Amino acid sequence: MMNDTEREAIVLNSAWEMIDDMVNWAVFMKIDRADPSNLMFQTSGHARLFIILLGDFLSEIRAFKGEPIPLGLKPAPSNARPSDLTFLFHLRQVCADPKLGADTVDLSVAVEAFASWLEGEFVAEDVNLHSIDVVADLRVARCRYIKMCGDMAKHNLARLATNVGHLRKLLAEAGHPVSEQQGYLAVETFFEWFYQDIFIYHSSQVGEFLNNIRWAIYDYLQPEFRRSFHVPARSTAEFPMYSYHVPSGIAEPVAVAMYWDAMNRSRSQPYVQRFVIPDYMKQRY
């Protein structure tokens, strides 16, 4: 059973790693400014990879077939808000009871800003689902449509039953109830509408939210890095070495490895600079 310090090392390193995979200069075209007008994907394939990885980041980590949740992570409460059914829940646990640092204000602000945005709703007007001859104004939470598009980008039609259910519910709430078969027929056009237009527009802002969380983790871990990093006496100019004073509360092998990974990441600043997308690029949807 992981203790809270071990769990924190796992959560922080995992979050940082997932964000590194999404927000980097292989996925996005490199910018040097702190105030870019927007982020642009390198290719359509990179955009698709981004939403698949984002969908995983926004997915709940659950127990499987009665087994405990992997790596000793805590389950979200039964009355969880939507953003608690994402990896943000585990970052919230760190902010509520920090172990490796003391000041989680910036991390909490970054997490809550993204959570509030994800839970917000917008109306997509005149969504043309031509495959079933329906045009509707769909009200949807940002987190819901992003998860749906992430799944649709990753899975074939046979594995989209849950998302067909979500789509049918959105259509019913808009006054257009459809059958299950119609729901399957509408999946592709829903994906085209919400992914190619709305998500591509949102991706710059999502990148900013994720980058802010990454920088907040970096800032939070700096005091621990300075405490932990040291050069062993056996280090020489020919064979330079470094090590970390692993906290006594971290003993499980996976937690020790992830603590080392988190400290190694903390040796240098995140490779994407802090940036702010202007407000005029955040006003639609």
C-alpha positions as CSV (number, residue, x, y, z in Angstrom):
1,M,0.0,0.0,0.0
2,M,1.4,3.3,-1.1
3,N,1.6,6.1,1.6
4,D,0.7,9.7,0.8
5,T,4.3,10.8,0.1
6,E,4.8,7.9,-2.4
7,R,1.5,8.6,-4.0
8,E,2.4,12.3,-4.4
9,A,5.6,11.4,-6.2
10,I,3.7,9.1,-8.5
11,V,1.0,11.7,-9.2
12,L,3.3,14.7,-9.9
13,N,5.7,12.7,-12.1
14,S,2.8,11.1,-14.0
15,A,1.1,14.5,-14.6
16,W,4.4,16.1,-15.7
17,E,5.1,13.2,-18.1
18,M,1.6,13.3,-19.6
19,I,1.8,17.0,-20.2
20,D,5.3,16.7,-21.7
21,D,3.8,14.2,-24.2
22,M,1.1,16.7,-25.2
23,V,2.6,20.2,-25.0
24,N,6.0,20.1,-26.8
25,W,7.6,21.4,-30.0
26,A,7.2,18.1,-31.8
27,V,3.4,18.4,-31.5
28,F,3.1,22.2,-31.9
29,M,5.1,24.6,-34.2
30,K,7.7,26.3,-32.1
31,I,7.1,29.8,-30.8
32,D,9.5,32.1,-29.0
33,R,7.1,34.7,-27.8
34,A,5.4,34.7,-24.4
35,D,2.2,36.0,-25.9
36,P,1.5,33.9,-29.0
37,S,-1.8,34.5,-30.8
38,N,-2.4,30.8,-30.9
39,L,-0.6,27.4,-31.1
40,M,-0.6,25.5,-34.4
41,F,-0.1,21.8,-34.7
42,Q,2.7,20.4,-36.8
43,T,0.4,18.2,-38.8
44,S,-3.2,16.8,-38.7
45,G,-1.7,13.6,-37.2
46,H,-0.2,15.6,-34.3
47,A,-3.6,17.2,-33.7
48,R,-5.2,13.7,-33.5
49,L,-2.5,12.4,-31.2
50,F,-3.0,15.4,-28.9
51,I,-6.7,14.9,-28.4
52,I,-6.2,11.1,-27.8
53,L,-3.6,11.8,-25.1
54,L,-5.7,14.6,-23.7
55,G,-8.7,12.2,-23.6
56,D,-6.5,9.8,-21.5
57,F,-5.5,12.7,-19.2
58,L,-9.2,13.5,-18.7
59,S,-10.2,9.9,-18.1
60,E,-10.9,8.5,-14.6
61,I,-8.5,5.9,-13.3
62,R,-10.6,3.1,-12.1
63,A,-10.2,-0.3,-10.4
64,F,-10.4,-3.2,-12.8
65,K,-12.4,-6.4,-12.1
66,G,-12.5,-5.8,-8.3
67,E,-8.7,-5.0,-8.1
68,P,-7.5,-1.9,-6.3
69,I,-6.8,1.2,-8.3
70,P,-3.3,1.0,-9.7
71,L,-0.3,2.5,-7.9
72,G,-2.3,3.1,-4.7
73,L,-4.2,6.1,-6.2
74,K,-7.4,7.1,-4.4
75,P,-10.8,6.8,-6.0
76,A,-12.9,9.8,-6.7
77,P,-15.9,10.3,-4.3
78,S,-19.3,9.0,-5.4
79,N,-20.6,12.6,-5.7
80,A,-17.6,13.7,-7.7
81,R,-17.8,16.8,-9.8
82,P,-16.9,16.2,-13.5
83,S,-13.3,17.4,-13.2
84,D,-12.8,14.9,-10.4
85,L,-13.3,12.2,-12.9
86,T,-10.0,13.2,-14.6
87,F,-6.3,13.2,-13.5
88,L,-7.0,16.7,-12.0
89,F,-8.5,14.9,-9.0
90,H,-5.2,13.4,-8.0
91,L,-3.4,16.8,-8.4
92,R,-6.1,18.2,-6.1
93,Q,-5.1,15.6,-3.5
94,V,-1.5,16.9,-3.6
95,C,-2.7,20.5,-3.2
96,A,-4.9,19.6,-0.3
97,D,-2.2,17.8,1.7
98,P,1.3,18.4,0.2
99,K,4.2,16.2,1.2
100,L,7.2,17.0,-1.0
101,G,6.7,20.8,-0.7
102,A,4.9,23.5,1.2
103,D,3.4,26.0,-1.2
104,T,0.8,24.6,-3.5
105,V,-1.0,27.9,-4.2
106,D,0.1,28.2,-7.8
107,L,-0.5,24.6,-8.6
108,S,-4.0,24.8,-7.1
109,V,-4.8,27.9,-9.1
110,A,-3.6,26.2,-12.3
111,V,-5.6,23.1,-11.6
112,E,-8.8,24.9,-10.7
113,A,-8.6,27.2,-13.7
114,F,-8.5,24.2,-16.0
115,A,-11.2,22.4,-14.0
116,S,-13.6,25.3,-14.2
117,W,-13.0,25.7,-17.9
118,L,-13.6,22.0,-18.5
119,E,-16.8,22.0,-16.5
120,G,-18.2,25.1,-18.4
121,E,-20.8,24.6,-21.0
122,F,-21.3,26.2,-24.4
123,V,-23.8,26.0,-27.2
124,A,-22.7,24.8,-30.7
125,E,-25.2,26.3,-33.0
126,D,-26.6,24.7,-36.2
127,V,-24.6,21.5,-35.8
128,N,-25.3,19.7,-39.1
129,L,-25.4,16.0,-38.6
130,H,-26.2,15.4,-42.3
131,S,-25.8,11.6,-42.0
132,I,-29.1,11.5,-40.1
133,D,-30.6,14.7,-41.5
134,V,-30.6,16.6,-38.2
135,V,-29.5,20.2,-37.6
136,A,-29.4,21.1,-33.9
137,D,-28.1,23.5,-31.3
138,L,-26.1,21.3,-28.9
139,R,-25.3,22.4,-25.4
140,V,-22.4,20.5,-24.1
141,A,-19.7,20.7,-21.3
142,R,-16.2,21.1,-22.7
143,C,-14.9,18.1,-20.8
144,R,-17.7,15.9,-22.2
145,Y,-17.1,16.8,-25.9
146,I,-13.3,16.5,-25.5
147,K,-13.6,13.1,-24.0
148,M,-16.0,12.0,-26.7
149,C,-13.7,13.3,-29.5
150,G,-10.7,11.7,-27.8
151,D,-12.4,8.3,-27.8
152,M,-13.7,8.7,-31.4
153,A,-10.2,9.5,-32.6
154,K,-8.9,6.4,-30.9
155,H,-11.5,3.7,-31.3
156,N,-13.4,2.1,-34.1
157,L,-17.2,2.2,-34.3
158,A,-17.6,-1.1,-32.4
159,R,-16.1,0.5,-29.3
160,L,-18.1,3.7,-29.2
161,A,-21.3,2.5,-27.5
162,T,-20.8,4.8,-24.5
163,N,-20.2,7.9,-26.7
164,V,-23.2,7.0,-28.9
165,G,-25.2,7.1,-25.7
166,H,-23.8,10.6,-24.8
167,L,-24.5,11.8,-28.3
168,R,-28.1,10.6,-28.2
169,K,-28.6,12.4,-24.8
170,L,-27.2,15.6,-26.2
171,L,-29.6,15.4,-29.2
172,A,-32.6,14.5,-27.0
173,E,-31.9,17.5,-24.8
174,A,-31.8,19.6,-28.0
175,G,-35.2,18.3,-29.0
176,H,-34.0,15.7,-31.5
177,P,-34.4,12.2,-30.0
178,V,-32.7,9.6,-32.2
179,S,-32.4,5.8,-32.2
180,E,-29.3,3.9,-31.3
181,Q,-28.7,3.1,-35.0
182,Q,-29.0,6.8,-35.9
183,G,-26.6,7.6,-33.1
184,Y,-24.0,5.3,-34.6
185,L,-24.6,6.9,-38.1
186,A,-24.1,10.4,-36.6
187,V,-20.8,9.7,-34.8
188,E,-18.5,10.6,-37.7
189,T,-20.2,13.9,-38.5
190,F,-20.3,14.8,-34.8
191,F,-16.6,14.2,-34.6
192,E,-15.9,16.2,-37.8
193,W,-17.9,19.2,-36.4
194,F,-16.6,19.2,-32.9
195,Y,-13.0,18.1,-33.5
196,Q,-12.1,19.9,-36.7
197,D,-13.6,23.2,-35.8
198,I,-14.3,23.6,-32.1
199,F,-11.4,21.5,-30.6
200,I,-8.8,22.9,-33.0
201,Y,-9.9,26.4,-31.8
202,H,-9.8,25.3,-28.1
203,S,-6.4,23.5,-28.4
204,S,-4.3,26.7,-27.9
205,Q,-6.1,27.4,-24.6
206,V,-5.9,23.8,-23.5
207,G,-2.1,24.0,-24.2
208,E,-1.9,27.1,-22.0
209,F,-3.8,25.4,-19.1
210,L,-1.6,22.3,-19.3
211,N,1.6,24.3,-19.5
212,N,0.6,26.3,-16.5
213,I,0.1,23.1,-14.5
214,R,3.5,21.8,-15.6
215,W,5.3,25.0,-14.6
216,A,3.4,25.0,-11.2
217,I,4.6,21.4,-10.6
218,Y,8.2,22.5,-11.5
219,D,8.0,25.5,-9.1
220,Y,6.5,23.4,-6.3
221,L,9.3,20.8,-6.5
222,Q,12.2,23.2,-6.6
223,P,12.8,23.4,-2.8
224,E,12.7,19.6,-2.7
225,F,15.1,19.3,-5.6
226,R,17.6,21.7,-3.9
227,R,17.3,19.7,-0.7
228,S,17.7,16.3,-2.4
229,F,20.3,16.8,-5.1
230,H,23.9,16.1,-4.2
231,V,27.1,14.9,-5.7
232,P,28.4,11.7,-4.1
233,A,32.0,11.6,-2.8
234,R,32.9,9.0,-5.4
235,S,32.1,11.3,-8.3
236,T,35.2,12.3,-10.3
237,A,35.8,14.6,-13.3
238,E,36.2,11.5,-15.5
239,F,33.1,9.8,-14.1
240,P,30.8,12.6,-12.9
241,M,27.8,11.4,-10.8
242,Y,24.9,12.8,-9.0
243,S,22.2,11.4,-6.7
244,Y,19.2,12.3,-4.6
245,H,18.4,12.1,-0.9
246,V,15.2,10.2,-1.3
247,P,12.7,11.1,1.5
248,S,12.5,8.4,4.1
249,G,8.7,8.0,3.4
250,I,9.4,6.8,-0.1
251,A,10.3,3.1,-0.1
252,E,8.2,1.3,-2.7
253,P,10.3,0.7,-5.9
254,V,7.9,2.3,-8.3
255,A,7.6,5.4,-6.1
256,V,11.4,5.7,-5.7
257,A,11.8,5.5,-9.5
258,M,9.1,8.1,-10.1
259,Y,10.6,10.4,-7.4
260,W,13.9,10.1,-9.3
261,D,12.2,10.9,-12.6
262,A,10.4,13.9,-11.0
263,M,13.8,15.2,-9.6
264,N,15.5,14.7,-13.0
265,R,12.7,16.7,-14.6
266,S,13.3,19.4,-12.0
267,R,16.9,19.8,-13.0
268,S,15.9,22.2,-15.8
269,Q,12.9,24.4,-16.6
270,P,10.1,23.0,-18.7
271,Y,11.1,23.2,-22.3
272,V,8.0,25.1,-23.3
273,Q,8.2,28.7,-22.0
274,R,5.3,30.2,-20.0
275,F,2.9,31.8,-22.4
276,V,-0.6,33.4,-22.4
277,I,-3.0,33.0,-25.3
278,P,-4.8,36.4,-25.8
279,D,-8.4,36.7,-24.7
280,Y,-9.7,37.2,-28.2
281,M,-8.7,33.7,-29.0
282,K,-10.7,32.3,-26.0
283,Q,-14.1,33.9,-26.6
284,R,-15.8,31.3,-28.8
285,Y,-17.4,28.2,-27.4
